[in-house]
Amino acid sequence: MGKWILAAMPLLIAGLYVSAQVKKPAKSAAKPVAASAATIARGKALYRQYCISCHQENGSGVPRMNPPLIKTEYVLGDKPRLIGILLNGFNEDVEINGDYYSNPMPSQAALKDQEIADILSYVRNSFGNKASTVSATEVTQVRGAKK
């Protein structure tokens, strides 16, 4: 009887292993879609054209005037709010990390939805930021909600 148990042990262990693999819970949240190299390249070019003079090449902004884009809740947080800032501009004093910024940001509503999505995807994945991308569809939805 002892030999039988020794002979069956590998099968028992294999069965427990398979059972444990089957019972693993599925991951509940899908990973955010990483920005493609093309999206980042387009976003970077557009950022240089429209954003760099105020927010600087490294996203650090200008003290007491233009806020930084580095790891702030505005950049990494609510996407519709961020999209709305580009579409509508921003003319409020804002506090970020204990510093205040007061220079109005002009609307960028003349840009196409894909261009805004590319800029925001670039900003949300540059300057040490790591966040999900913004799609043209999301921009279209926010733009449409304002009408």
TORGU-924572 format. One line per field, with one value per residue: x, y, z of N, C-alpha, C in turn; residue in one letter. Coordinates in nm, 3 decimals. Each point is the difference from the previous one (the first is absolute). Layout:
N
nxx <- [X, ...]
nyy <- [Y, ...]
nzz <- [Z, ...]
caxx <- [X, ...]
cayy <- [Y, ...]
cazz <- [Z, ...]
cxx <- [X, ...]
cyy <- [Y, ...]
czz <- [Z, ...]
res <- [A, ...]
***
This chain:
147
nxx <- [0.082, 0.115, 0.029, -0.123, 0.013, 0.120, -0.059, -0.099, 0.103, 0.077, -0.091, 0.004, 0.131, 0.007, -0.089, 0.069, 0.110, -0.056, -0.048, 0.117, 0.048, -0.092, 0.026, 0.105, -0.021, -0.093, 0.091, -0.040, 0.116, -0.036, 0.118, 0.041, -0.056, 0.115, 0.059, -0.043, 0.106, -0.091, -0.081, 0.102, 0.044, -0.126, -0.024, 0.120, -0.020, -0.122, 0.050, 0.101, -0.100, -0.079, 0.082, 0.109, -0.053, -0.109, -0.003, 0.082, 0.120, 0.034, -0.102, 0.105, -0.053, -0.066, 0.089, -0.106, 0.028, 0.081, -0.101, 0.069, 0.050, 0.087, -0.052, -0.083, -0.090, 0.026, 0.125, 0.022, -0.082, -0.112, -0.012, -0.131, 0.040, 0.101, -0.082, -0.088, 0.110, 0.038, -0.119, -0.009, 0.125, 0.080, -0.090, 0.060, 0.014, 0.112, -0.025, 0.129, -0.005, -0.096, 0.012, -0.014, -0.089, 0.024, 0.086, -0.093, -0.064, 0.043, -0.119, 0.002, -0.123, 0.085, 0.067, 0.039, -0.105, 0.049, 0.013, -0.116, -0.053, 0.068, -0.033, -0.125, -0.001, 0.059, -0.077, -0.103, 0.092, 0.020, 0.120, 0.016, -0.095, -0.088, -0.076, -0.126, -0.011, -0.008, -0.123, 0.000, -0.048, 0.090, 0.087, -0.043, -0.001, 0.116, 0.047, -0.061, 0.052, 0.086, -0.052]
nyy <- [-0.119, -0.002, -0.106, -0.038, 0.042, -0.055, -0.101, 0.017, 0.022, -0.031, -0.098, -0.027, 0.015, -0.070, -0.082, 0.009, -0.013, -0.090, -0.057, 0.024, -0.042, -0.092, -0.008, 0.040, 0.106, 0.035, 0.066, 0.089, 0.062, 0.040, -0.032, 0.122, 0.044, -0.057, 0.116, 0.002, -0.047, -0.034, -0.042, -0.055, -0.047, -0.031, -0.054, -0.052, -0.027, -0.041, -0.067, -0.033, -0.024, -0.060, -0.080, -0.018, 0.104, -0.061, -0.125, 0.057, -0.019, 0.024, 0.079, 0.075, 0.057, 0.110, 0.016, -0.018, -0.062, -0.093, -0.079, -0.076, -0.087, 0.014, -0.121, 0.077, 0.026, 0.122, -0.039, -0.055, 0.097, 0.063, -0.094, -0.014, 0.016, -0.085, -0.081, 0.023, -0.014, -0.099, -0.054, 0.029, -0.037, 0.078, 0.065, -0.087, 0.056, -0.065, -0.084, -0.016, -0.100, 0.080, -0.004, 0.131, -0.024, 0.111, -0.045, 0.071, -0.115, 0.029, 0.007, -0.130, 0.051, 0.084, -0.065, -0.095, -0.081, -0.052, 0.125, 0.032, -0.110, 0.030, 0.129, -0.030, -0.088, 0.092, 0.100, -0.084, -0.004, 0.125, 0.052, -0.131, 0.044, -0.077, 0.023, -0.036, -0.045, 0.104, -0.038, 0.003, -0.120, -0.009, 0.053, -0.079, -0.094, 0.045, 0.007, -0.116, -0.029, 0.080, -0.070]
nzz <- [0.000, 0.066, -0.083, 0.021, 0.126, 0.004, -0.062, 0.085, 0.081, -0.104, -0.017, 0.129, 0.001, -0.113, 0.054, 0.113, -0.072, -0.080, 0.109, 0.054, -0.116, 0.000, 0.129, -0.069, 0.079, -0.085, -0.071, 0.090, 0.003, -0.118, -0.050, 0.038, -0.108, -0.029, 0.009, -0.124, -0.061, -0.090, 0.097, 0.065, -0.116, -0.037, 0.119, -0.009, -0.128, 0.032, 0.102, -0.081, -0.079, 0.088, 0.065, -0.073, -0.063, 0.041, -0.045, -0.088, -0.051, 0.126, -0.035, 0.031, -0.109, 0.037, 0.098, 0.077, -0.113, -0.052, 0.033, 0.084, -0.084, 0.098, -0.016, -0.069, 0.092, -0.045, -0.012, 0.117, 0.038, 0.026, -0.093, 0.025, 0.125, -0.018, -0.064, 0.097, 0.072, -0.079, 0.007, 0.129, 0.016, 0.071, 0.072, 0.078, 0.118, -0.008, 0.099, -0.018, 0.085, 0.046, -0.130, -0.023, -0.097, -0.071, -0.084, -0.067, -0.017, -0.122, -0.055, -0.011, 0.006, -0.059, 0.095, -0.083, 0.012, -0.111, -0.038, 0.052, -0.053, -0.110, 0.010, 0.037, -0.099, -0.076, 0.043, -0.013, -0.100, 0.041, 0.015, -0.011, -0.082, 0.058, -0.107, 0.002, -0.122, -0.081, -0.027, -0.132, 0.022, 0.096, -0.085, -0.098, 0.094, 0.046, -0.122, -0.025, 0.118, -0.057, -0.102]
caxx <- [-0.082, 0.090, 0.050, -0.111, -0.008, 0.116, -0.021, -0.111, 0.033, 0.019, -0.130, -0.073, 0.062, -0.035, -0.142, -0.014, 0.057, -0.097, -0.115, 0.036, 0.009, -0.136, -0.076, 0.054, -0.099, 0.034, 0.029, -0.123, 0.018, 0.092, 0.109, -0.022, 0.066, 0.122, 0.006, 0.086, 0.110, -0.052, -0.079, 0.094, 0.072, -0.092, -0.029, 0.119, 0.010, -0.107, 0.035, 0.102, -0.062, -0.106, 0.002, 0.133, 0.035, -0.053, 0.025, 0.143, 0.035, 0.000, -0.128, 0.012, -0.078, 0.069, -0.045, -0.106, -0.073, -0.051, 0.024, 0.075, -0.076, 0.073, -0.063, -0.105, -0.133, -0.067, 0.047, -0.017, -0.133, -0.121, 0.025, -0.092, 0.038, 0.121, -0.042, -0.075, 0.094, 0.052, -0.107, -0.063, 0.094, -0.006, 0.025, -0.016, 0.122, 0.004, 0.104, 0.057, 0.110, 0.031, 0.032, -0.116, 0.022, -0.112, -0.003, -0.107, 0.036, -0.098, -0.066, 0.064, -0.113, 0.021, 0.070, -0.086, -0.010, 0.117, 0.116, -0.012, 0.025, 0.143, 0.070, -0.026, 0.065, 0.143, 0.022, -0.031, 0.102, 0.131, 0.037, -0.013, -0.141, -0.043, -0.145, -0.064, -0.006, -0.126, -0.040, -0.076, -0.140, -0.021, -0.001, -0.126, -0.108, 0.006, -0.033, -0.143, -0.075, -0.003, -0.089]
cayy <- [0.119, 0.115, 0.024, 0.058, 0.142, 0.066, 0.003, 0.091, 0.135, 0.099, 0.032, 0.082, 0.133, 0.061, 0.035, 0.118, 0.113, 0.039, 0.053, 0.133, 0.089, 0.025, 0.077, 0.135, 0.100, 0.080, 0.139, 0.075, 0.121, -0.013, 0.095, 0.111, -0.016, 0.078, 0.088, -0.051, 0.089, 0.099, 0.096, 0.082, 0.087, 0.105, 0.084, 0.079, 0.104, 0.097, 0.066, 0.100, 0.106, 0.073, 0.000, 0.012, 0.136, 0.022, -0.112, -0.031, -0.125, -0.110, -0.005, 0.063, 0.121, 0.123, 0.032, 0.096, 0.033, -0.117, -0.115, -0.116, -0.116, -0.114, -0.076, 0.075, -0.060, 0.050, -0.078, -0.143, -0.029, -0.009, 0.033, 0.101, 0.134, 0.040, 0.027, 0.125, 0.112, 0.030, 0.047, 0.124, 0.089, -0.003, 0.136, 0.003, -0.025, -0.142, -0.039, -0.131, -0.032, 0.114, 0.118, 0.054, 0.038, 0.087, 0.039, -0.070, -0.087, 0.018, -0.118, -0.065, -0.066, -0.004, -0.124, -0.118, -0.090, -0.088, 0.080, 0.018, -0.131, -0.027, 0.087, -0.044, -0.132, 0.030, 0.062, -0.099, -0.105, 0.065, 0.077, -0.089, -0.040, -0.129, -0.008, -0.051, 0.092, 0.067, -0.032, 0.102, -0.021, 0.067, 0.144, 0.027, -0.006, 0.119, 0.113, -0.009, 0.025, 0.145, 0.064]
cazz <- [0.000, 0.003, -0.135, -0.077, 0.036, -0.062, -0.143, -0.030, 0.048, -0.107, -0.061, 0.096, -0.002, -0.128, 0.007, 0.087, -0.073, -0.103, 0.070, 0.050, -0.114, -0.050, 0.098, 0.019, -0.040, -0.117, 0.031, -0.020, -0.080, -0.113, 0.002, -0.091, -0.129, -0.009, -0.116, -0.107, -0.036, -0.095, 0.077, 0.076, -0.094, -0.044, 0.116, 0.031, -0.102, 0.026, 0.127, -0.032, -0.079, 0.069, 0.147, 0.058, 0.043, 0.135, 0.091, -0.013, -0.066, 0.097, 0.070, 0.132, 0.009, 0.037, 0.136, 0.025, -0.122, -0.071, 0.087, -0.051, -0.047, 0.055, 0.108, 0.069, -0.004, -0.121, -0.115, 0.021, 0.050, -0.082, -0.142, -0.055, 0.048, -0.072, -0.137, 0.007, 0.013, -0.133, -0.088, 0.047, 0.065, 0.147, 0.046, 0.145, 0.077, 0.035, 0.094, -0.028, 0.091, 0.086, -0.079, -0.070, -0.139, -0.033, -0.140, -0.071, -0.112, -0.108, -0.054, -0.114, -0.067, -0.144, -0.033, -0.026, 0.116, 0.003, 0.042, 0.146, 0.060, -0.009, 0.096, 0.137, 0.019, 0.016, 0.131, 0.104, -0.003, -0.007, 0.119, 0.115, 0.015, -0.055, 0.010, -0.120, -0.112, -0.029, -0.138, -0.072, 0.038, 0.129, -0.028, -0.070, 0.101, 0.084, -0.086, -0.026, 0.123, 0.022, -0.098]
cxx <- [0.085, 0.053, -0.108, -0.011, 0.115, -0.019, -0.109, 0.032, 0.024, -0.131, -0.082, 0.054, -0.036, -0.145, -0.024, 0.052, -0.099, -0.122, 0.027, 0.007, -0.138, -0.075, 0.054, -0.104, 0.048, 0.027, -0.122, 0.017, 0.101, 0.109, -0.035, 0.079, 0.122, -0.003, 0.094, 0.110, -0.048, -0.082, 0.091, 0.074, -0.088, -0.027, 0.117, 0.015, -0.105, 0.026, 0.103, -0.058, -0.093, 0.021, 0.133, 0.032, -0.051, 0.040, 0.142, 0.024, -0.008, -0.128, 0.000, -0.082, 0.085, -0.053, -0.099, -0.077, -0.067, 0.034, 0.083, -0.096, 0.059, -0.074, -0.101, -0.133, -0.076, 0.036, -0.036, -0.141, -0.106, 0.025, -0.100, 0.032, 0.121, -0.032, -0.074, 0.090, 0.058, -0.108, -0.050, 0.097, -0.019, 0.038, -0.029, 0.138, -0.004, 0.118, 0.046, 0.122, 0.044, 0.039, -0.123, 0.040, -0.122, -0.007, -0.111, 0.056, -0.106, -0.060, 0.082, -0.106, 0.016, 0.075, -0.102, 0.001, 0.120, 0.124, -0.003, 0.029, 0.150, 0.080, -0.018, 0.060, 0.150, 0.028, -0.023, 0.103, 0.140, 0.026, -0.011, -0.142, -0.021, -0.150, -0.057, -0.005, -0.138, -0.032, -0.074, -0.148, -0.032, -0.006, -0.132, -0.116, -0.002, -0.037, -0.151, -0.085, -0.014, -0.096, -0.142]
cyy <- [0.125, 0.034, 0.066, 0.149, 0.075, 0.012, 0.102, 0.145, 0.100, 0.039, 0.091, 0.143, 0.073, 0.045, 0.123, 0.125, 0.052, 0.063, 0.141, 0.100, 0.039, 0.093, 0.140, 0.101, 0.078, 0.143, 0.083, 0.121, -0.025, 0.106, 0.117, -0.022, 0.091, 0.084, -0.060, 0.102, 0.110, 0.108, 0.095, 0.095, 0.114, 0.098, 0.090, 0.115, 0.109, 0.076, 0.109, 0.119, 0.088, 0.022, 0.041, 0.139, 0.028, -0.110, -0.053, -0.139, -0.120, -0.007, 0.071, 0.127, 0.121, 0.042, 0.117, 0.040, -0.123, -0.127, -0.110, -0.111, -0.130, -0.057, 0.081, -0.072, 0.047, -0.085, -0.148, -0.040, -0.012, 0.045, 0.099, 0.143, 0.051, 0.036, 0.134, 0.122, 0.036, 0.057, 0.140, 0.103, -0.008, 0.138, 0.013, -0.011, -0.146, -0.025, -0.142, -0.016, 0.121, 0.127, 0.042, 0.050, 0.078, 0.042, -0.076, -0.089, 0.018, -0.134, -0.054, -0.074, -0.007, -0.127, -0.111, -0.089, -0.092, 0.075, 0.023, -0.131, -0.032, 0.085, -0.052, -0.137, 0.019, 0.054, -0.102, -0.114, 0.057, 0.071, -0.083, -0.045, -0.137, -0.011, -0.052, 0.108, 0.065, -0.031, 0.117, -0.012, 0.069, 0.151, 0.039, 0.003, 0.125, 0.124, 0.004, 0.033, 0.149, 0.071, 0.002]
czz <- [0.000, -0.137, -0.086, 0.027, -0.064, -0.151, -0.036, 0.038, -0.114, -0.068, 0.091, 0.000, -0.129, 0.000, 0.086, -0.071, -0.105, 0.064, 0.050, -0.115, -0.051, 0.094, 0.022, -0.045, -0.121, 0.045, -0.037, -0.090, -0.110, 0.012, -0.092, -0.129, -0.003, -0.127, -0.104, -0.029, -0.095, 0.073, 0.075, -0.093, -0.049, 0.114, 0.035, -0.100, 0.023, 0.130, -0.027, -0.075, 0.085, 0.150, 0.062, 0.053, 0.141, 0.098, -0.007, -0.058, 0.095, 0.083, 0.134, 0.017, 0.033, 0.137, 0.004, -0.126, -0.060, 0.078, -0.065, -0.042, 0.055, 0.120, 0.080, -0.016, -0.123, -0.121, 0.016, 0.041, -0.108, -0.145, -0.056, 0.046, -0.076, -0.146, -0.005, 0.013, -0.136, -0.091, 0.037, 0.053, 0.151, 0.049, 0.149, 0.064, 0.041, 0.094, -0.035, 0.090, 0.082, -0.074, -0.079, -0.138, -0.048, -0.147, -0.074, -0.113, -0.108, -0.043, -0.119, -0.083, -0.151, -0.044, -0.024, 0.124, 0.011, 0.046, 0.152, 0.071, -0.001, 0.098, 0.141, 0.029, 0.020, 0.141, 0.112, 0.005, -0.021, 0.132, 0.128, 0.025, -0.063, 0.022, -0.131, -0.108, -0.007, -0.145, -0.063, 0.034, 0.132, -0.019, -0.066, 0.099, 0.085, -0.082, -0.025, 0.123, 0.027, -0.091, 0.048]
res <- [M, G, K, W, I, L, A, A, M, P, L, L, I, A, G, L, Y, V, S, A, Q, V, K, K, P, A, K, S, A, A, K, P, V, A, A, S, A, A, T, I, A, R, G, K, A, L, Y, R, Q, Y, C, I, S, C, H, Q, E, N, G, S, G, V, P, R, M, N, P, P, L, I, K, T, E, Y, V, L, G, D, K, P, R, L, I, G, I, L, L, N, G, F, N, E, D, V, E, I, N, G, D, Y, Y, S, N, P, M, P, S, Q, A, A, L, K, D, Q, E, I, A, D, I, L, S, Y, V, R, N, S, F, G, N, K, A, S, T, V, S, A, T, E, V, T, Q, V, R, G, A, K, K]
***
